[in-house]
Amino acid sequence: MDRQAQIEFLLDHYENPRNRGKIEDPDITMSWGNPGCGDVLTLYLKIDEAERIVDISFEGEGCTVSQASASILTEKLQGQPLAYAENLTPDDITNWVGREITFSRPRCALLALDTLKIALKEYRRPHPRPLFPSEGEGSKG
Amino acid sequence: MSYARPDVLVETSWVAEHLNDPSVRIVESDEDVLLYEQGHIPGAVKIDWFTELQHPSKRDFVTKEEFERLMSEKGISNDTVVVFYGDKHNWYAAYTFWLFRYFGHDDKKLKIMNGGRKKWLDEGRPLSKEVPSFPKTVYHAKDPDPAIRAFRDEVFASLNRSDRVLIDVRSPKEYTGELIHMPEYPQEGAQRGGHIPGAFNIPWAQAVNPDDSTFKPAEELRRLYESYGITPEKEIIAYCRIGERSSHTWFVLTYLLGYPKVKNYDGSWTEWGNLVNVPIKKGPEP
């Protein structure tokens, strides 16, 4: 995607955010923010017994990049296994949001991922990761 | 009491009357890097701090030659009256103003639109998504002006000097050391939290009216800074995290209050908080 297309992609997510709002009875609610620049985000997640993200949404305020990244992240995570979310890296966000934008505003672009990681860490306290993956989630060998 | 240099501020109504004035170039500089694309003052060009004003490899600004090239591309000549505006109380607009001064643009031709983007929008004035282009100019920048930029050695030499004052313009929690930026982002983070010993914490946004982003009256500003013993005869160094918020305070002290010896330490906390073996103070006391 060239720079202009990337900008339009982000503006679309900012102006038409996906999964914005609070979900009913979330299993995880986590708020986080960037001191100094005023970006704030709250993530809501619902996790089923098979450790799959059955719903995810966000609320927040802040710059275009921080809010668009949250919209992109929640769109990518709908229906995914929790392990997929736990293994996401800043590189994944860079690939989705765009390298140049991430480079110029790293804290804004990664706020959603950061909030997610903290949320999942909190979730893991009473829900430790299984020692052995359940059927269908492990290696195919 | 009026501002020391009232001519550096223009009102939104003045800008509205000069949208098609060829001697004026309106420049939007935002903290939010994609705000200009969502609509800007008709005829305004964007100057992007992250892609256009930073040196591509080392931590510094563009060179004089690169600045000249940028001015040419934006259609700005040495005679152009440049009016800056932006989001968040003109935070980045002041930063860009500071850099134009650093490269010697005549400060009688530099202005900030009082109230910035917020006031323009609140007044229901028009926005455009059309990106204008202007004929290229020939621009001659001056050598960088060391009188408005402080480096770390000078800051270090300022410790315990009664004739120099350090102002930390970050939020109180950054000042006390309660918050530092997260270690996952080394390009903007710091190893340690706190502030430079002796620095007063005067958050930059105390200089503006939060409702309309305009600057506070001169008398109020003078009272604010003088309450910390920050008076015109002193040498003043302002800093924040990377030097953007402190350029706003530099602007207020230099142009609105007329303090003659004010520098911006753009290395700021992301340099000081990473330096080895420099003193750091934690907590609310200077």
Interface residues (C-beta under 8 A of the other chain):
Chain A: I7 L10 L11 Y14 E15 N34 P35 G36 C37 G38 C63 T64 V65 A68 P90 E100 I101 F103 S104 R105 P106 R107 L110 D114
Chain B: E31 D32 V33 L34 L35 E37 Q38 D48 F50 T51 K88 R170 S171 K173 E174 L179 H181 M182 E184 Y185 Q187 E188 C240 R241 R245
